[in-house]
Amino acid sequence: MSGVNTLTFTDATWDKEVLNSEVPVLVDFWAEWCGPCRMMSPTVDAVADAYVGRAKVGKLNVDDNGATGMRYNVRGIPTLLLFKGGKVVEQKVGAVGKADVQKLLDAHVGAEVKSDPEPASGDLKAVNS
């Protein structure tokens, strides 16, 4: 089951929903039998809720939509691909945490995304120097 804001992508709707989208699109390539995929589901749903109106977030079942998985050379699941302007701009393979998924999206969505900023260690050194 998907969250209320988590989209379901298919081979048939791929070009319209993903490649021609005016906002970045995060796609979770998954399968029902995949344990790590099921573990990622709440994370994908939470991210979909957090980015409503700024990005599309959805899932593509590789068992039901094999052509798209093959098209992007998806060999392991879960795989997250971030599309912007019809092209893959980021990729993560394997189960990752919510912070990692948000970081992946934040780099491409824009400044209006609200997240908990954490300064990089290099930023602290610059401030303390």
N, CA, C and O atoms as CSV, one atom per row, in Angstrom:
chain,resi,resn,atom,element,x,y,z
A,1,MET,N,N,0.833,-1.192,0.000
A,1,MET,CA,C,0.000,0.000,0.000
A,1,MET,C,C,0.872,1.247,0.000
A,1,MET,O,O,1.942,1.285,0.606
A,2,SER,N,N,0.392,2.240,-0.682
A,2,SER,CA,C,1.102,3.507,-0.745
A,2,SER,C,C,0.370,4.549,0.077
A,2,SER,O,O,-0.823,4.433,0.357
A,3,GLY,N,N,1.130,5.579,0.459
A,3,GLY,CA,C,0.540,6.698,1.170
A,3,GLY,C,C,-0.350,7.509,0.237
A,3,GLY,O,O,-0.342,7.307,-0.977
A,4,VAL,N,N,-1.109,8.418,0.811
A,4,VAL,CA,C,-2.081,9.199,0.052
A,4,VAL,C,C,-1.405,10.076,-1.015
A,4,VAL,O,O,-2.011,10.340,-2.053
A,5,ASN,N,N,-0.179,10.528,-0.785
A,5,ASN,CA,C,0.517,11.384,-1.743
A,5,ASN,C,C,1.557,10.642,-2.575
A,5,ASN,O,O,2.230,11.248,-3.408
A,6,THR,N,N,1.693,9.339,-2.357
A,6,THR,CA,C,2.652,8.536,-3.106
A,6,THR,C,C,1.996,8.062,-4.397
A,6,THR,O,O,0.967,7.385,-4.373
A,7,LEU,N,N,2.599,8.423,-5.512
A,7,LEU,CA,C,2.051,8.069,-6.816
A,7,LEU,C,C,2.453,6.655,-7.212
A,7,LEU,O,O,3.434,6.114,-6.701
A,8,THR,N,N,1.693,6.061,-8.121
A,8,THR,CA,C,2.042,4.763,-8.690
A,8,THR,C,C,2.341,4.978,-10.165
A,8,THR,O,O,1.471,5.391,-10.932
A,9,PHE,N,N,3.575,4.697,-10.552
A,9,PHE,CA,C,3.990,4.851,-11.942
A,9,PHE,C,C,3.924,3.499,-12.645
A,9,PHE,O,O,4.131,2.455,-12.026
A,10,THR,N,N,3.634,3.532,-13.949
A,10,THR,CA,C,3.587,2.304,-14.756
A,10,THR,C,C,4.328,2.548,-16.067
A,10,THR,O,O,4.649,3.685,-16.414
A,11,ASP,N,N,4.593,1.457,-16.788
A,11,ASP,CA,C,5.201,1.589,-18.111
A,11,ASP,C,C,4.347,2.498,-18.991
A,11,ASP,O,O,4.877,3.325,-19.734
A,12,ALA,N,N,3.022,2.345,-18.906
A,12,ALA,CA,C,2.093,3.078,-19.770
A,12,ALA,C,C,2.062,4.579,-19.471
A,12,ALA,O,O,1.872,5.386,-20.380
A,13,THR,N,N,2.247,4.957,-18.202
A,13,THR,CA,C,2.155,6.372,-17.827
A,13,THR,C,C,3.518,7.038,-17.647
A,13,THR,O,O,3.590,8.226,-17.333
A,14,TRP,N,N,4.580,6.294,-17.839
A,14,TRP,CA,C,5.932,6.755,-17.526
A,14,TRP,C,C,6.303,8.085,-18.176
A,14,TRP,O,O,6.685,9.030,-17.485
A,15,ASP,N,N,6.193,8.161,-19.497
A,15,ASP,CA,C,6.622,9.380,-20.198
A,15,ASP,C,C,5.848,10.599,-19.721
A,15,ASP,O,O,6.434,11.649,-19.459
A,16,LYS,N,N,4.542,10.461,-19.609
A,16,LYS,CA,C,3.703,11.592,-19.199
A,16,LYS,C,C,3.974,12.004,-17.760
A,16,LYS,O,O,4.170,13.187,-17.482
A,17,GLU,N,N,3.987,11.047,-16.849
A,17,GLU,CA,C,4.082,11.342,-15.421
A,17,GLU,C,C,5.503,11.667,-14.948
A,17,GLU,O,O,5.681,12.464,-14.027
A,18,VAL,N,N,6.508,11.057,-15.572
A,18,VAL,CA,C,7.878,11.210,-15.085
A,18,VAL,C,C,8.720,12.078,-16.027
A,18,VAL,O,O,9.240,13.116,-15.619
A,19,LEU,N,N,8.849,11.656,-17.267
A,19,LEU,CA,C,9.750,12.352,-18.182
A,19,LEU,C,C,9.263,13.746,-18.553
A,19,LEU,O,O,10.082,14.636,-18.779
A,20,ASN,N,N,7.960,13.958,-18.621
A,20,ASN,CA,C,7.416,15.257,-19.001
A,20,ASN,C,C,6.965,16.096,-17.807
A,20,ASN,O,O,6.270,17.097,-17.980
A,21,SER,N,N,7.353,15.699,-16.612
A,21,SER,CA,C,6.956,16.428,-15.411
A,21,SER,C,C,7.671,17.773,-15.329
A,21,SER,O,O,8.838,17.897,-15.699
A,22,GLU,N,N,6.953,18.770,-14.841
A,22,GLU,CA,C,7.543,20.100,-14.665
A,22,GLU,C,C,8.276,20.230,-13.335
A,22,GLU,O,O,8.991,21.207,-13.113
A,23,VAL,N,N,8.104,19.262,-12.457
A,23,VAL,CA,C,8.812,19.251,-11.172
A,23,VAL,C,C,9.664,17.986,-11.108
A,23,VAL,O,O,9.391,17.026,-11.828
A,24,PRO,N,N,10.697,17.970,-10.253
A,24,PRO,CA,C,11.490,16.747,-10.099
A,24,PRO,C,C,10.614,15.567,-9.682
A,24,PRO,O,O,9.607,15.743,-8.996
A,25,VAL,N,N,11.005,14.366,-10.101
A,25,VAL,CA,C,10.237,13.158,-9.799
A,25,VAL,C,C,11.170,12.115,-9.176
A,25,VAL,O,O,12.167,11.721,-9.782
A,26,LEU,N,N,10.839,11.679,-7.973
A,26,LEU,CA,C,11.582,10.618,-7.304
A,26,LEU,C,C,10.816,9.322,-7.487
A,26,LEU,O,O,9.644,9.228,-7.125
A,27,VAL,N,N,11.484,8.316,-8.055
A,27,VAL,CA,C,10.843,7.031,-8.320
A,27,VAL,C,C,11.537,5.938,-7.515
A,27,VAL,O,O,12.756,5.781,-7.570
A,28,ASP,N,N,10.736,5.192,-6.772
A,28,ASP,CA,C,11.195,4.030,-6.021
A,28,ASP,C,C,10.872,2.789,-6.844
A,28,ASP,O,O,9.705,2.425,-6.987
A,29,PHE,N,N,11.896,2.142,-7.382
A,29,PHE,CA,C,11.724,0.880,-8.105
A,29,PHE,C,C,11.717,-0.222,-7.050
A,29,PHE,O,O,12.672,-0.364,-6.287
A,30,TRP,N,N,10.634,-1.003,-7.010
A,30,TRP,CA,C,10.441,-1.964,-5.930
A,30,TRP,C,C,9.699,-3.198,-6.435
A,30,TRP,O,O,9.274,-3.257,-7.589
A,31,ALA,N,N,9.553,-4.186,-5.544
A,31,ALA,CA,C,8.733,-5.374,-5.801
A,31,ALA,C,C,8.139,-5.837,-4.474
A,31,ALA,O,O,8.722,-5.622,-3.411
A,32,GLU,N,N,6.987,-6.468,-4.551
A,32,GLU,CA,C,6.258,-6.919,-3.367
A,32,GLU,C,C,7.083,-7.885,-2.503
A,32,GLU,O,O,7.008,-7.832,-1.275
A,33,TRP,N,N,7.852,-8.749,-3.124
A,33,TRP,CA,C,8.612,-9.786,-2.415
A,33,TRP,C,C,9.902,-9.266,-1.778
A,33,TRP,O,O,10.566,-10.002,-1.048
A,34,CYS,N,N,10.256,-8.039,-2.038
A,34,CYS,CA,C,11.539,-7.467,-1.612
A,34,CYS,C,C,11.432,-6.882,-0.204
A,34,CYS,O,O,10.762,-5.870,-0.001
A,35,GLY,N,N,12.087,-7.514,0.760
A,35,GLY,CA,C,12.057,-7.046,2.147
A,35,GLY,C,C,12.568,-5.623,2.321
A,35,GLY,O,O,11.875,-4.804,2.924
A,36,PRO,N,N,13.757,-5.298,1.812
A,36,PRO,CA,C,14.242,-3.918,1.941
A,36,PRO,C,C,13.309,-2.901,1.272
A,36,PRO,O,O,13.209,-1.760,1.723
A,37,CYS,N,N,12.629,-3.315,0.202
A,37,CYS,CA,C,11.666,-2.426,-0.462
A,37,CYS,C,C,10.505,-2.110,0.476
A,37,CYS,O,O,10.063,-0.964,0.564
A,38,ARG,N,N,10.018,-3.127,1.172
A,38,ARG,CA,C,8.922,-2.917,2.115
A,38,ARG,C,C,9.368,-2.035,3.280
A,38,ARG,O,O,8.581,-1.248,3.805
A,39,MET,N,N,10.640,-2.169,3.681
A,39,MET,CA,C,11.177,-1.325,4.744
A,39,MET,C,C,11.236,0.145,4.305
A,39,MET,O,O,11.078,1.043,5.132
A,40,MET,N,N,11.461,0.390,3.024
A,40,MET,CA,C,11.558,1.752,2.486
A,40,MET,C,C,10.196,2.422,2.322
A,40,MET,O,O,10.115,3.648,2.242
A,41,SER,N,N,9.141,1.639,2.273
A,41,SER,CA,C,7.814,2.172,1.967
A,41,SER,C,C,7.384,3.330,2.869
A,41,SER,O,O,6.915,4.342,2.349
A,42,PRO,N,N,7.520,3.231,4.203
A,42,PRO,CA,C,7.126,4.362,5.050
A,42,PRO,C,C,7.968,5.614,4.780
A,42,PRO,O,O,7.462,6.733,4.876
A,43,THR,N,N,9.237,5.431,4.447
A,43,THR,CA,C,10.118,6.557,4.133
A,43,THR,C,C,9.656,7.248,2.862
A,43,THR,O,O,9.562,8.475,2.815
A,44,VAL,N,N,9.370,6.465,1.833
A,44,VAL,CA,C,8.908,7.031,0.561
A,44,VAL,C,C,7.584,7.765,0.767
A,44,VAL,O,O,7.387,8.855,0.231
A,45,ASP,N,N,6.688,7.175,1.534
A,45,ASP,CA,C,5.400,7.818,1.812
A,45,ASP,C,C,5.581,9.139,2.571
A,45,ASP,O,O,4.916,10.127,2.259
A,46,ALA,N,N,6.470,9.161,3.558
A,46,ALA,CA,C,6.716,10.376,4.341
A,46,ALA,C,C,7.320,11.476,3.468
A,46,ALA,O,O,6.954,12.645,3.594
A,47,VAL,N,N,8.232,11.106,2.599
A,47,VAL,CA,C,8.854,12.081,1.701
A,47,VAL,C,C,7.813,12.606,0.705
A,47,VAL,O,O,7.803,13.794,0.385
A,48,ALA,N,N,6.950,11.728,0.224
A,48,ALA,CA,C,5.883,12.158,-0.694
A,48,ALA,C,C,5.000,13.205,-0.021
A,48,ALA,O,O,4.611,14.188,-0.653
A,49,ASP,N,N,4.681,13.002,1.254
A,49,ASP,CA,C,3.859,13.959,1.996
A,49,ASP,C,C,4.596,15.293,2.183
A,49,ASP,O,O,3.991,16.359,2.073
A,50,ALA,N,N,5.891,15.226,2.463
A,50,ALA,CA,C,6.674,16.430,2.750
A,50,ALA,C,C,6.927,17.296,1.516
A,50,ALA,O,O,7.151,18.500,1.644
A,51,TYR,N,N,6.894,16.701,0.331
A,51,TYR,CA,C,7.262,17.433,-0.886
A,51,TYR,C,C,6.077,17.697,-1.819
A,51,TYR,O,O,6.272,17.993,-2.998
A,52,VAL,N,N,4.861,17.593,-1.302
A,52,VAL,CA,C,3.670,17.847,-2.112
A,52,VAL,C,C,3.771,19.230,-2.749
A,52,VAL,O,O,4.036,20.221,-2.069
A,53,GLY,N,N,3.556,19.282,-4.060
A,53,GLY,CA,C,3.593,20.544,-4.779
A,53,GLY,C,C,4.978,20.966,-5.235
A,53,GLY,O,O,5.107,21.859,-6.072
A,54,ARG,N,N,6.012,20.340,-4.702
A,54,ARG,CA,C,7.381,20.692,-5.073
A,54,ARG,C,C,8.067,19.596,-5.870
A,54,ARG,O,O,8.984,19.865,-6.646
A,55,ALA,N,N,7.622,18.358,-5.677
A,55,ALA,CA,C,8.185,17.214,-6.386
A,55,ALA,C,C,7.130,16.114,-6.404
A,55,ALA,O,O,6.257,16.056,-5.538
A,56,LYS,N,N,7.226,15.249,-7.399
A,56,LYS,CA,C,6.400,14.044,-7.415
A,56,LYS,C,C,7.227,12.918,-6.805
A,56,LYS,O,O,8.421,12.792,-7.074
A,57,VAL,N,N,6.584,12.113,-5.991
A,57,VAL,CA,C,7.241,10.969,-5.380
A,57,VAL,C,C,6.336,9.775,-5.604
A,57,VAL,O,O,5.146,9.819,-5.293
A,58,GLY,N,N,6.906,8.702,-6.146
A,58,GLY,CA,C,6.092,7.528,-6.406
A,58,GLY,C,C,6.901,6.264,-6.540
A,58,GLY,O,O,8.124,6.253,-6.395
A,59,LYS,N,N,6.171,5.187,-6.824
A,59,LYS,CA,C,6.758,3.854,-6.894
A,59,LYS,C,C,6.436,3.208,-8.226
A,59,LYS,O,O,5.389,3.458,-8.824
A,60,LEU,N,N,7.358,2.373,-8.677
A,60,LEU,CA,C,7.134,1.580,-9.872
A,60,LEU,C,C,7.456,0.126,-9.527
A,60,LEU,O,O,8.594,-0.200,-9.190
A,61,ASN,N,N,6.456,-0.736,-9.613
A,61,ASN,CA,C,6.639,-2.159,-9.324
A,61,ASN,C,C,7.324,-2.802,-10.521
A,61,ASN,O,O,6.745,-2.876,-11.605
A,62,VAL,N,N,8.564,-3.270,-10.329
A,62,VAL,CA,C,9.350,-3.809,-11.448
A,62,VAL,C,C,8.807,-5.140,-11.958
A,62,VAL,O,O,9.053,-5.506,-13.107
A,63,ASP,N,N,8.075,-5.867,-11.119
A,63,ASP,CA,C,7.478,-7.124,-11.581
A,63,ASP,C,C,6.339,-6.859,-12.562
A,63,ASP,O,O,6.147,-7.609,-13.520
A,64,ASP,N,N,5.592,-5.797,-12.319
A,64,ASP,CA,C,4.451,-5.456,-13.175
A,64,ASP,C,C,4.828,-4.534,-14.332
A,64,ASP,O,O,4.080,-4.426,-15.304
A,65,ASN,N,N,5.976,-3.872,-14.236
A,65,ASN,CA,C,6.396,-2.872,-15.224
A,65,ASN,C,C,7.873,-3.058,-15.573
A,65,ASN,O,O,8.693,-2.164,-15.364
A,66,GLY,N,N,8.188,-4.217,-16.100
A,66,GLY,CA,C,9.576,-4.584,-16.373
A,66,GLY,C,C,10.269,-3.737,-17.425
A,66,GLY,O,O,11.485,-3.560,-17.364
A,67,ALA,N,N,9.529,-3.213,-18.382
A,67,ALA,CA,C,10.152,-2.451,-19.469
A,67,ALA,C,C,10.862,-1.209,-18.940
A,67,ALA,O,O,11.961,-0.887,-19.389
A,68,THR,N,N,10.250,-0.517,-17.999
A,68,THR,CA,C,10.853,0.708,-17.476
A,68,THR,C,C,12.091,0.389,-16.643
A,68,THR,O,O,13.096,1.092,-16.740
A,69,GLY,N,N,12.031,-0.649,-15.835
A,69,GLY,CA,C,13.204,-1.064,-15.073
A,69,GLY,C,C,14.369,-1.408,-15.982
A,69,GLY,O,O,15.510,-1.033,-15.710
A,70,MET,N,N,14.085,-2.113,-17.050
A,70,MET,CA,C,15.133,-2.470,-18.011
A,70,MET,C,C,15.653,-1.228,-18.724
A,70,MET,O,O,16.853,-1.114,-18.977
A,71,ARG,N,N,14.774,-0.311,-19.045
A,71,ARG,CA,C,15.143,0.930,-19.746
A,71,ARG,C,C,16.195,1.727,-18.973
A,71,ARG,O,O,17.060,2.370,-19.568
A,72,TYR,N,N,16.112,1.678,-17.640
A,72,TYR,CA,C,17.052,2.417,-16.799
A,72,TYR,C,C,18.077,1.509,-16.122
A,72,TYR,O,O,18.748,1.916,-15.173
A,73,ASN,N,N,18.188,0.295,-16.609
A,73,ASN,CA,C,19.212,-0.642,-16.150
A,73,ASN,C,C,19.141,-0.874,-14.635
A,73,ASN,O,O,20.170,-0.963,-13.966
A,74,VAL,N,N,17.921,-0.971,-14.103
A,74,VAL,CA,C,17.733,-1.237,-12.681
A,74,VAL,C,C,17.989,-2.723,-12.455
A,74,VAL,O,O,17.244,-3.576,-12.937
A,75,ARG,N,N,19.052,-3.018,-11.716
A,75,ARG,CA,C,19.443,-4.420,-11.487
A,75,ARG,C,C,19.245,-4.870,-10.059
A,75,ARG,O,O,19.202,-6.068,-9.780
A,76,GLY,N,N,19.124,-3.923,-9.158
A,76,GLY,CA,C,18.904,-4.245,-7.756
A,76,GLY,C,C,17.806,-3.355,-7.214
A,76,GLY,O,O,17.680,-2.197,-7.613
A,77,ILE,N,N,17.017,-3.892,-6.310
A,77,ILE,CA,C,15.958,-3.088,-5.705
A,77,ILE,C,C,16.071,-3.175,-4.190
A,77,ILE,O,O,16.524,-4.193,-3.666
A,78,PRO,N,N,15.673,-2.143,-3.486
A,78,PRO,CA,C,15.101,-0.910,-4.010
A,78,PRO,C,C,16.154,-0.034,-4.691
A,78,PRO,O,O,17.311,0.012,-4.273
A,79,THR,N,N,15.731,0.648,-5.733
A,79,THR,CA,C,16.540,1.661,-6.393
A,79,THR,C,C,15.713,2.933,-6.460
A,79,THR,O,O,14.555,2.911,-6.877
A,80,LEU,N,N,16.313,4.038,-6.048
A,80,LEU,CA,C,15.669,5.344,-6.161
A,80,LEU,C,C,16.339,6.108,-7.298
A,80,LEU,O,O,17.561,6.256,-7.317
A,81,LEU,N,N,15.547,6.586,-8.235
A,81,LEU,CA,C,16.053,7.443,-9.299
A,81,LEU,C,C,15.321,8.771,-9.210
A,81,LEU,O,O,14.098,8.811,-9.077
A,82,LEU,N,N,16.079,9.856,-9.285
A,82,LEU,CA,C,15.491,11.190,-9.288
A,82,LEU,C,C,15.612,11.764,-10.689
A,82,LEU,O,O,16.708,11.883,-11.237
A,83,PHE,N,N,14.463,12.119,-11.260
A,83,PHE,CA,C,14.400,12.667,-12.613
A,83,PHE,C,C,14.128,14.160,-12.536
A,83,PHE,O,O,13.316,14.626,-11.737
A,84,LYS,N,N,14.824,14.891,-13.382
A,84,LYS,CA,C,14.579,16.333,-13.507
A,84,LYS,C,C,14.757,16.669,-14.983
A,84,LYS,O,O,15.793,16.373,-15.577
A,85,GLY,N,N,13.749,17.280,-15.559
A,85,GLY,CA,C,13.808,17.589,-16.977
A,85,GLY,C,C,13.894,16.351,-17.847
A,85,GLY,O,O,14.484,16.391,-18.926
A,86,GLY,N,N,13.308,15.243,-17.387
A,86,GLY,CA,C,13.290,14.010,-18.158
A,86,GLY,C,C,14.561,13.185,-18.093
A,86,GLY,O,O,14.676,12.170,-18.779
A,87,LYS,N,N,15.523,13.612,-17.271
A,87,LYS,CA,C,16.797,12.894,-17.165
A,87,LYS,C,C,17.069,12.480,-15.720
A,87,LYS,O,O,16.640,13.149,-14.779
A,88,VAL,N,N,17.785,11.370,-15.558
A,88,VAL,CA,C,18.185,10.922,-14.230
A,88,VAL,C,C,19.283,11.853,-13.721
A,88,VAL,O,O,20.312,12.023,-14.374
A,89,VAL,N,N,19.058,12.458,-12.545
A,89,VAL,CA,C,20.049,13.360,-11.973
A,89,VAL,C,C,20.660,12.813,-10.676
A,89,VAL,O,O,21.712,13.281,-10.240
A,90,GLU,N,N,20.011,11.840,-10.071
A,90,GLU,CA,C,20.514,11.205,-8.844
A,90,GLU,C,C,20.059,9.755,-8.815
A,90,GLU,O,O,19.033,9.399,-9.395
A,91,GLN,N,N,20.847,8.914,-8.124
A,91,GLN,CA,C,20.491,7.499,-8.001
A,91,GLN,C,C,20.991,6.970,-6.669
A,91,GLN,O,O,22.103,7.287,-6.244
A,92,LYS,N,N,20.171,6.168,-6.014
A,92,LYS,CA,C,20.551,5.458,-4.789
A,92,LYS,C,C,20.058,4.026,-4.919
A,92,LYS,O,O,18.902,3.791,-5.273
A,93,VAL,N,N,20.929,3.077,-4.635
A,93,VAL,CA,C,20.554,1.666,-4.673
A,93,VAL,C,C,20.617,1.122,-3.256
A,93,VAL,O,O,21.593,1.341,-2.539
A,94,GLY,N,N,19.573,0.413,-2.860
A,94,GLY,CA,C,19.504,-0.145,-1.520
A,94,GLY,C,C,18.645,0.723,-0.618
A,94,GLY,O,O,18.299,1.856,-0.952
A,95,ALA,N,N,18.315,0.163,0.528
A,95,ALA,CA,C,17.479,0.884,1.488
A,95,ALA,C,C,18.283,2.020,2.107
A,95,ALA,O,O,19.416,1.822,2.544
A,96,VAL,N,N,17.693,3.207,2.141
A,96,VAL,CA,C,18.328,4.378,2.737
A,96,VAL,C,C,17.328,5.057,3.668
A,96,VAL,O,O,16.121,4.837,3.567
A,97,GLY,N,N,17.835,5.864,4.553
A,97,GLY,CA,C,16.987,6.554,5.517
A,97,GLY,C,C,16.325,7.795,4.945
A,97,GLY,O,O,16.678,8.265,3.863
A,98,LYS,N,N,15.363,8.315,5.687
A,98,LYS,CA,C,14.603,9.491,5.264
A,98,LYS,C,C,15.515,10.696,5.045
A,98,LYS,O,O,15.332,11.436,4.078
A,99,ALA,N,N,16.485,10.902,5.920
A,99,ALA,CA,C,17.397,12.047,5.780
A,99,ALA,C,C,18.168,11.968,4.465
A,99,ALA,O,O,18.379,12.988,3.808
A,100,ASP,N,N,18.589,10.764,4.078
A,100,ASP,CA,C,19.315,10.587,2.817
A,100,ASP,C,C,18.422,10.899,1.617
A,100,ASP,O,O,18.865,11.510,0.645
A,101,VAL,N,N,17.174,10.478,1.695
A,101,VAL,CA,C,16.233,10.724,0.596
A,101,VAL,C,C,15.944,12.219,0.496
A,101,VAL,O,O,15.895,12.766,-0.606
A,102,GLN,N,N,15.754,12.880,1.626
A,102,GLN,CA,C,15.501,14.319,1.612
A,102,GLN,C,C,16.703,15.088,1.080
A,102,GLN,O,O,16.539,16.051,0.331
A,103,LYS,N,N,17.894,14.679,1.455
A,103,LYS,CA,C,19.108,15.332,0.968
A,103,LYS,C,C,19.205,15.203,-0.554
A,103,LYS,O,O,19.566,16.156,-1.245
A,104,LEU,N,N,18.884,14.034,-1.059
A,104,LEU,CA,C,18.886,13.771,-2.490
A,104,LEU,C,C,17.923,14.721,-3.204
A,104,LEU,O,O,18.269,15.301,-4.233
A,105,LEU,N,N,16.733,14.877,-2.666
A,105,LEU,CA,C,15.721,15.757,-3.255
A,105,LEU,C,C,16.055,17.238,-3.079
A,105,LEU,O,O,15.888,18.028,-4.008
A,106,ASP,N,N,16.522,17.610,-1.904
A,106,ASP,CA,C,16.764,19.019,-1.599
A,106,ASP,C,C,17.739,19.669,-2.584
A,106,ASP,O,O,17.622,20.859,-2.876
A,107,ALA,N,N,18.675,18.913,-3.082
A,107,ALA,CA,C,19.659,19.453,-4.024
A,107,ALA,C,C,19.014,19.862,-5.351
A,107,ALA,O,O,19.608,20.623,-6.115
A,108,HIS,N,N,17.807,19.366,-5.633
A,108,HIS,CA,C,17.180,19.603,-6.933
A,108,HIS,C,C,15.820,20.281,-6.869
A,108,HIS,O,O,15.281,20.678,-7.902
A,109,VAL,N,N,15.261,20.419,-5.684
A,109,VAL,CA,C,13.902,20.940,-5.570
A,109,VAL,C,C,13.878,22.452,-5.420
A,109,VAL,O,O,12.994,23.101,-5.978
A,110,GLY,N,N,14.801,23.025,-4.700
A,110,GLY,CA,C,14.811,24.476,-4.533
A,110,GLY,C,C,14.799,24.890,-3.082
A,110,GLY,O,O,14.628,24.066,-2.184
A,111,ALA,N,N,14.980,26.162,-2.867
A,111,ALA,CA,C,15.154,26.709,-1.523
A,111,ALA,C,C,13.890,26.650,-0.672
A,111,ALA,O,O,13.973,26.720,0.554
A,112,GLU,N,N,12.721,26.524,-1.300
A,112,GLU,CA,C,11.495,26.566,-0.502
A,112,GLU,C,C,11.251,25.295,0.302
A,112,GLU,O,O,10.329,25.257,1.117
A,113,VAL,N,N,12.053,24.256,0.094
A,113,VAL,CA,C,11.891,23.018,0.851
A,113,VAL,C,C,12.338,23.244,2.283
A,113,VAL,O,O,13.424,23.771,2.523
A,114,LYS,N,N,11.506,22.848,3.234
A,114,LYS,CA,C,11.838,23.008,4.636
A,114,LYS,C,C,12.421,21.707,5.162
A,114,LYS,O,O,11.775,20.660,5.120
A,115,SER,N,N,13.643,21.784,5.654
A,115,SER,CA,C,14.271,20.623,6.262
A,115,SER,C,C,15.125,21.120,7.418
A,115,SER,O,O,15.372,22.319,7.545
A,116,ASP,N,N,15.566,20.213,8.246
A,116,ASP,CA,C,16.397,20.587,9.377
A,116,ASP,C,C,17.830,20.762,8.893
A,116,ASP,O,O,18.501,19.773,8.599
A,117,PRO,N,N,18.318,22.005,8.804
A,117,PRO,CA,C,19.668,22.204,8.303
A,117,PRO,C,C,20.698,21.723,9.313
A,117,PRO,O,O,20.593,21.985,10.511
A,118,GLU,N,N,21.690,21.017,8.803
A,118,GLU,CA,C,22.799,20.580,9.634
A,118,GLU,C,C,24.062,21.083,8.971
A,118,GLU,O,O,24.351,20.702,7.836
A,119,PRO,N,N,24.834,21.939,9.654
A,119,PRO,CA,C,26.039,22.457,9.023
A,119,PRO,C,C,27.057,21.346,8.798
A,119,PRO,O,O,27.209,20.440,9.617
A,120,ALA,N,N,27.741,21.438,7.679
A,120,ALA,CA,C,28.821,20.490,7.396
A,120,ALA,C,C,30.002,20.847,8.296
A,120,ALA,O,O,30.126,21.986,8.746
A,121,SER,N,N,30.853,19.883,8.550
A,121,SER,CA,C,31.987,20.129,9.448
A,121,SER,C,C,32.860,21.262,8.920
A,121,SER,O,O,33.426,22.025,9.704
A,122,GLY,N,N,32.974,21.378,7.593
A,122,GLY,CA,C,33.767,22.450,7.002
A,122,GLY,C,C,33.170,23.810,7.304
A,122,GLY,O,O,33.909,24.781,7.467
A,123,ASP,N,N,31.846,23.904,7.384
A,123,ASP,CA,C,31.184,25.164,7.691
A,123,ASP,C,C,31.508,25.604,9.119
A,123,ASP,O,O,31.683,26.797,9.369
A,124,LEU,N,N,31.588,24.669,10.047
A,124,LEU,CA,C,31.893,25.011,11.425
A,124,LEU,C,C,33.310,25.537,11.554
A,124,LEU,O,O,33.553,26.483,12.303
A,125,LYS,N,N,34.239,24.945,10.841
A,125,LYS,CA,C,35.618,25.397,10.894
A,125,LYS,C,C,35.733,26.827,10.380
A,125,LYS,O,O,36.475,27.639,10.933
A,126,ALA,N,N,34.994,27.124,9.321
A,126,ALA,CA,C,35.050,28.466,8.740
A,126,ALA,C,C,34.510,29.497,9.732
A,126,ALA,O,O,35.036,30.606,9.832
A,127,VAL,N,N,33.467,29.129,10.457
A,127,VAL,CA,C,32.857,30.047,11.413
A,127,VAL,C,C,33.783,30.237,12.621
A,127,VAL,O,O,33.907,31.344,13.145
A,128,ASN,N,N,34.420,29.168,13.051
A,128,ASN,CA,C,35.261,29.218,14.251
A,128,ASN,C,C,36.654,29.781,13.988
A,128,ASN,O,O,37.384,30.062,14.939
A,129,SER,N,N,37.039,29.951,12.745
A,129,SER,CA,C,38.391,30.429,12.429
A,129,SER,C,C,38.519,31.909,12.686
A,129,SER,O,O,39.588,32.482,12.476
